[in-house]
Every structure is written in structure tokens, then in C-alpha cells.
């Protein structure tokens, strides 16, 4: 009990005790007035202190109590001061006003607590009210009217108090029979009002028979009314009386049914019996009526019990039929996880008979690795007062001994029938397998099974967070296959995919347990190396990767000699590194390794980034230049060393950059090779050269073919269509290939060159002797011309030793019946010596630099005039 309520109750009880101990005197009247006024003050204090959300009902109660206190003062003080006899007076107005205000306040509480209405409670309250009103009329109001004086005031006073009691009783019964909250404040208010109504009834009866005296035990009822109302207002629960009560299903209890049945069935017969029966026979009739009434109640109770049992059996039957159709398992477990009920569907889920599981522990079915987690979740749901359990995923043991993945959701229940967990369990094995598969696909490459870029970046990020000090305890390697696009385009996608899978398998053999391999896309792979002893260990891993990858592969019946370039990036020890930055740096280093000759590795250096940016800018410019046809073709003449006549020309592409000037071929041709622009660029040069050569009748034209063009299956068709469009005779077109092509993919090169030769064009090997030794392969290829490279021509006029290689090529060509062209002639002595050695044709700056077509025509005309003169 709150302190404020106890203090008020103690003071009020003490004043009441003093009132009874004090003889009839003004002090006694003062004490009575003080106690009667106290509940109105208590209501004001309670509203101010507890601040209910809806204070209006309490304000009405406080106003009614204050009115009653005023009535008490007006009733007592005239008798005390003037010694006037008690009778109807102006005080009765305040007394009656209290009943009206109290009825309105209680009705407001009913409305606040039941905003949607409660028809059953209203009917019950109406039955009680009508019965009590009948009793009041027969035994109180009617006799009181008969004994009242002739004045209207006396008759009104005689009727007002019983009617006020009936009115308050009606609303009180309605409030108590509804879904009101059973709070302490409500019980106190109920007790006080019941005390008031009871005391008013006793007062009316005694007044009717002239037996009422002030200061008797009857006053105790009014004191209980005053003290109870004050305590109800001061209690903190007074706030709850104005709050809505959650809706609940209507329930008819045995006690409530008995009261309603008694009022409805026995009230009128009892009143008639009392009024009409002789005094001697009255006890017999009353006893017999009570016995019959009790027997009927017992019979009705038995009937209601039978009806409830029938309803319960029907509900259980419907529930059983429903649970037999569902695939999920419904179960009820106690607080200790013991199985109290389980649906028959447990047979299909776990293979157990439902009866075999009753009484066993649910935890016995849970996989040992999941048991602690399940126990903790059930315990937390109970200890924290949660009403939900799950969703919980765990493995449950099947009757076969295998475990299946399940998902369980449920709620905590605590009522008269169940105290524990009501749970629903379903099989999610297939769903979990699909989720795991989707998760694996989201973070792994589908072709190779390696991690993808997202997973690698995440692991690099976490590795950096776990990094030691300094940072070089980890490294990132980017591995890119050399010339993979050529292999993929020429041999087909299936061979390319097989090569990627083989590369992934080989990378796995180079990994340690702490390392991660990933495929970034295309033919680019990456490796995360952790726990390195030093930076040199990353180089050793890179060497191992290169050695492993360059071992020959046999895919689809073809022998492939793969190679790769590797870039290595180490975290900067002077600042916090970033995963994306580390991957980008390794990629830059990989491109640098390719530029340095491929089949090697390179460490990232900050200067590489600037070079890469410049290279990327140049590549973008080149792509735009190719699309806009901004590249031009220059022509360098082939000279007959015997008479100086122009016998042909080599078409060479040039790039006049709008801001950077003329870009040398050794800068943009490799970019075109790497980016794939070499195909449109090479075919554009071929088309321009053939059209121009067709305008120079009888003049041979030589055009370079890149390795990627030779690997392109469409190259033969394109050359054929170009010759047809330009009108150039096929024998006047010479296609130049590099010597390395004869060695890298001999089978494809032999097949493709054979197809080109069938068109009637000539084939030349450029820079012969500077690369791989291909002397044994010359018989296998339809070659027409060998070109002596500039390094061999440079020393041809400096003695027999320096000219030995040039003489060897000339001898070899003569033996094989091949034509020879010497390139890079820069001095007259070189031209004279080559002519003396038997070289028929030469080209170089000594004769002319590569020039545009108009300048070439001028040079050709001048050479012709010189030859004629």
C-alpha cells in the first residue's frame, strides 16, 4: 500500500475513532464534517499527483463528494446551532446531487473502459438493477411514501434517496460486470460505494420505523464510504480506471450465472410470497424454495459441464483433423524442453512416432554442435519475458540417424493448459542448400570455383585489418595469361575455358593454407599471400606460379604452351593501405611485366601508376583515332639494288596525334595489340594499301599482319574481299608476318597461311633470324620472301665477320628458292655491299623514309627519270 494512502487511512480512521469516543457535542459534529469532507480533498490531491489521462470521471467523483460534504454541513450545523429537529431541507439537494454526479462519473468510467460496448455485461447489469429496483419499490419507496407527510418536499425526499441508490447501483453493477481492470483503486471505490448503498438502505429502513439514531453502528457504513473513496483516489492505480480495457471473450462464470438466475427466477415469487404468506408458513415456503433453487443450480451446472465437454471434444477433433493435413510439425514443450505434445506430421519429418517422443527432451534430437545455441535461445526467451521464440535454425536427428536442417518458430505460453513453448518446425534442408549455393555463387567464380573479386577484396580488407607491423607481411599478386585472347579466338571458347580451369587448378597447387586465389575476370587471376616472412617470399611465390603455368597443356587434343605475367603489390608501411588500392597496384605491376617482355613478374612502384595513366590515356586516344579513321598510311619504297628502280612499297601506319604530334609505331602498335584494336586497325591499313596499290599498276605492295590477325578465322575472307573491292591482283600483295608466329602456334599459323597462300598472295617473314630459330620450319610454311633485319644490315659493310649473318640468310634463301629483301639500309656502302652479295631488293632511309602516297608518287617518278637518263 502506498505511503500516501496509508497516511490518509490512518488519519481518517483515527478521526472516526475519536468521533465514536466523543459524546454528543459540537466537537463530534466537527469530526463528522471533517471526515465527510476528506474524500473530496483526497480526490483533488490524487488527480494532481497521479495525473490520469482522462481526469473527468475523477473530477465528477470529487465534485459529488464535495456536494455530499456540503450537504452534511447544512444538515448538521442548523441542529447544532439552532437546535432545530432534522427534516427535509436545502441540504437534501446536495445529498441527491452527489448520487447523480457519482452515477455520471461511474458511467463515464464504463464508457472509457469499454469504448466498443459490452452487450452481455449491460444485460447482466440490467437484470440486477431491475430486481433491486423492484425490491426498493416494494419494501422501501412505497412504504416510505405511505409514511411521508403531505408536503411535496417530504415526498420528493422520500423517493430521491432510494432512487439515487438504485441509479448508482445500476452503473456500479455495469462497471463491475464488464471487462474492467481489477485494480486496487477499483476495489476500494467499489467497497466504498457498496458501503454507501448498504448504509442508505439501513438508514431508510430505520427511518421508516422510527429507529434511526445518530452515532450508532449505522454511521460506520458512511465512514467506510468516506475513507474508501479517499483511498481509491490517492492510490496510483486510479490512473488505470480511465484507460481502455483490451477486449476479451465473453465468459459466464458459475457464480455470476447463479446470481442472475436467482434474480430473474426467484425475485418476484419471493416478493409475492413475503407479502401474501402468513408469518408461520413463511419459513417453510422459503426453505422449500431455496432447496429447489439449489437443486436446479446443480442440475444446470452439470448440464453446462456436459456442454463444455462436448465442445472440447469437437474442438479437439477439428484440431486433430487439421494437424493431420499440415506438413509442418506443431509441438508443445515444457519449460525444461520436454515434449508434451507433437502432431502426427513428425513421422514424415523425423521418422519418429508421436507417442515415442512424449516425455523426451527436445534437446536430445538436436545436433550436439547446435545444442548450446538452442538451449541459450530457449533460456533467454524465458528469462527476458519474450513472447516469441526464433526463428531458430538447427539440425534435428532423423530416426535413421541422419540429421536434417530445420527451422523452428514459436511463442512462450503460460496459461492454465500450457506452460512452456508452442512451436512450429519445418524442413529447410533444400532451402538451406539453395541459399548456400547462391552464397557460393555470389562470392565464387562459376567456371573455376575460385573466389571472385568481391570475396578477394573482402579477404584483403580483413587481412589488412589483421596486418602485422610493418605491413609487408602480406602481398597481392595479379596473374594474367599472355595472348589468351588469341588462343580463345582461334581455338574456340571451349578450349579457352579449359585453359582457365587448368590455370585455376595450377594456382591452387601454389597456395599455402592461409592464401587465397581468385579469378578477377577474363584471363586475370589474383592471389592473396598472408603471413610472409619478407618481400622476397612474394617473388618466390611468383616464380613458382610462372614455372607452374608455363608447363605445356593438352586441351581438346591440342598442345598449348601457356605463359603469364605477374604483378606484385605490397602494402605501404608508412600509411594505412586500402584493399582496392592494393589490387589496383598489383594490376599496374602486372601490365608493367607485360610491357617488359611478358612471362615475368614485376613489383609495383609508385612511378608505374603515372606511366599506366599515361598509357590508358593514349589507349583511349587511339580508340577514338581508329573510330574516326585519323590514322594514315605511309609508303616506303622497295628498290632494285641493281638498277635503282622502285619495284614495290611497304605500307606502314602512322598516327598524327592532334596535340602530341606524330606518335611512333613502337608506342601505339603494342597498345593496339593489348586492347584488341589491332584487328580494325590492321584491316583498315590493308584496305587503304590495296586501294592505293591498284592505282600504281604493276607495283607490289607489302602489308604487315599481326599475330592476332593471323589467329583471326575471318582474316582469309577479309583479304579475299579486300582484293575484290580494290581490284588489286593477288600476286602483287605481300603479307608480312613475324618470325615468332611460326614458333608460338605453328599448327594454326600453318593452316591459316596455307589458306592465304591459296588466294594467290605472297607471304614474307619479317625480321628473320632475330627471334626463335625457325630454319627447320621454313619447309612447313608457304613462305615466298625472307627479310634481312636491320641489325644484320648495319654491319654488312664492315668486313666479312660482320656481314656473315646477312650472307647466311642470302645463301639459305637461294637454297630454298625464296626472294630476299634487306631492310634498314641507311648508307650507300651498305647498299653496294648487299648488291655485291647478291641481295636483289632493299629498303631504308638511304633511299626514302616512309612518305604519304602523293610524295611516294613523286619519288617513284624521279627514280624512273633517273633510271631512263
HELIX and SHEET records of a PDB file:
HELIX    1   1 UNK A    3  UNK A   21  1                                  19    
HELIX    2   2 UNK A   26  UNK A   50  1                                  25    
HELIX    3   3 UNK A   56  UNK A   82  1                                  27    
HELIX    4   4 UNK A   91  UNK A  113  1                                  23    
HELIX    5   5 UNK A  119  UNK A  136  1                                  18    
HELIX    6   6 UNK A  137  UNK A  141  3                                   5    
HELIX    7   7 UNK A  142  UNK A  147  1                                   6    
HELIX    8   8 UNK A  152  UNK A  177  1                                  26    
HELIX    9   9 UNK A  184  UNK A  208  1                                  25    
HELIX   10  10 UNK A  219  UNK A  234  1                                  16    
HELIX   11  11 UNK A  236  UNK A  242  5                                   7    
HELIX   12  12 UNK A  254  UNK A  276  1                                  23    
HELIX   13  13 UNK A  279  UNK A  325  1                                  47    
HELIX   14  14 UNK A  346  UNK A  350  1                                   5    
HELIX   15  15 UNK A  354  UNK A  357  1                                   4    
HELIX   16  16 UNK A  362  UNK A  365  5                                   4    
HELIX   17  17 UNK A  368  UNK A  383  1                                  16    
HELIX   18  18 UNK A  429  UNK A  443  1                                  15    
HELIX   19  19 UNK A  453  UNK A  465  1                                  13    
HELIX   20  20 UNK A  471  UNK A  473  5                                   3    
HELIX   21  21 UNK A  484  UNK A  491  1                                   8    
HELIX   22  22 UNK A  493  UNK A  509  1                                  17    
HELIX   23  23 UNK A  535  UNK A  549  1                                  15    
HELIX   24  24 UNK A  579  UNK A  595  1                                  17    
HELIX   25  25 UNK A  606  UNK A  627  1                                  22    
HELIX   26  26 UNK A  665  UNK A  675  1                                  11    
HELIX   27  27 UNK A  678  UNK A  694  1                                  17    
HELIX   28  28 UNK A  707  UNK A  711  1                                   5    
HELIX   29  29 UNK A  715  UNK A  726  1                                  12    
HELIX   30  30 UNK A  730  UNK A  732  5                                   3    
HELIX   31  31 UNK A  741  UNK A  744  1                                   4    
HELIX   32  32 UNK A  746  UNK A  757  1                                  12    
HELIX   33  33 UNK A  775  UNK A  780  5                                   6    
HELIX   34  34 UNK A  790  UNK A  794  1                                   5    
HELIX   35  35 UNK A  804  UNK A  816  1                                  13    
HELIX   36  36 UNK A  828  UNK A  837  1                                  10    
HELIX   37  37 UNK A  853  UNK A  868  1                                  16    
SHEET    1   A 5 UNK A 339  UNK A 342  0                                        
SHEET    2   A 5 UNK A 329  UNK A 334 -1                                        
SHEET    3   A 5 UNK A 419  UNK A 427 -1                                        
SHEET    4   A 5 UNK A 403  UNK A 414 -1                                        
SHEET    5   A 5 UNK A 388  UNK A 397 -1                                        
SHEET    1   B 5 UNK A 516  UNK A 521  0                                        
SHEET    2   B 5 UNK A 524  UNK A 529 -1                                        
SHEET    3   B 5 UNK A 475  UNK A 481 -1                                        
SHEET    4   B 5 UNK A 564  UNK A 570 -1                                        
SHEET    5   B 5 UNK A 601  UNK A 603  1                                        
SHEET    1   C 2 UNK A 553  UNK A 555  0                                        
SHEET    2   C 2 UNK A 558  UNK A 560 -1                                        
SHEET    1   D 9 UNK A 661  UNK A 663  0                                        
SHEET    2   D 9 UNK A 646  UNK A 657 -1                                        
SHEET    3   D 9 UNK A 632  UNK A 640 -1                                        
SHEET    4   D 9 UNK A 841  UNK A 842 -1                                        
SHEET    5   D 9 UNK A 819  UNK A 822  1                                        
SHEET    6   D 9 UNK A 785  UNK A 788  1                                        
SHEET    7   D 9 UNK A 762  UNK A 768  1                                        
SHEET    8   D 9 UNK A 733  UNK A 738  1                                        
SHEET    9   D 9 UNK A 700  UNK A 704  1                                        
END                                                                             
